[in-house]
Amino acid sequence: MDTTMLVPPWLEELLTSSFFTICRTHGDAARSECNMFCLDCGGDAFCFYCRSSRHKDHQVIQIRRSSYHDVVRVSEIQKVLDISGVQTYVINSARVLFLNERPQPKAGIKGVPHICEICSRGLLDPFRFCSLGCKLVGIKRNGDANFTLEARNEEGNGNGNGRREGMLTSSTTRRVTMGEEELREGSQQDMPSSTTRRRKGIPHRAPFGT
C-alpha cells in the first residue's frame, strides 16, 4: 500500500533516531545532549548548539524523556502531524505522547477496557494507538488513518474545534499516576526517587558496671 500521501517523509526518520546521545561536536558543553530533530533536514538528532548554528530558521521539534522513553509535547507535534487516535498523557502538567511502542509485562491485559490496535498495550482512554510508531504501523497495515494535516482539513476538522478521532477534548485528559512519571527535557538518565529516611531507634544507655 502506498502511504506516501498519508505519512510525512521525515516521520520514519524521527521514530528511528537515537536521542539523548552526546553531541560529537559540542560534547564538552553543558547542553550537549542530542534531543532535537529537524523536520526540514531530517537526518540524525542534534543538540541545542547545533540548532543555533545549523538549523536556526528550520522547523525543529524537541524530544523529551519520561522513564527512559522518548516523548514529544502535543503542543509541538500537533502543528505538523495529525495525531488523532494516539493516546496522550499529562506528565508534569505537560500533555505528551510517546514516539514508539514501549515494552510491557507479559501478564496479559485482563480488565483493561481499551488496548492499542497494534501492540495490545492497555490504554487509559478509547484511543486506537499507544504511540506514533504504532499509528504508523496501523496506516501501513490498514490505510484507515493518516498523519497529514491536509487530509484532516479536507474532512472538515481543520478548524480544530471539532471532536478529533481518539482525542480528548475536555477535562477527561488523564494524568499518568503509575509510579510518578516525570518528564525530563535534557537528562539521559532519570533521577532516582528519594527514599524515606529510616527512623533511628530509641537509644539505650549502657548498664553501669558493678
Disulfide bonds with the S-S distance in Angstrom:
none
